[in-house]
Amino acid sequence: MRVSYLDYAMSVIVSRALPDVRDGLKPVHRRILYTMGEMGLSSTSSYRKCAAIVGEVMGKY
């Protein structure tokens, strides 16, 4: 059991907790930015509460 837990922990660290080398983003940050792009949000768009963005991300992914 100890070996399997260690294998699982390492896979989580590598796949979720460490930023990707290509863009420096973690998967959760990449999902948020992608959803913001789909919603048409940018630095020039109108204000939107972060709860709306987080709700959209949680609903889709």
Helices and strands as residue ranges (DSSP letters): H 2-12, I 13-17, H 27-38, H 50-60
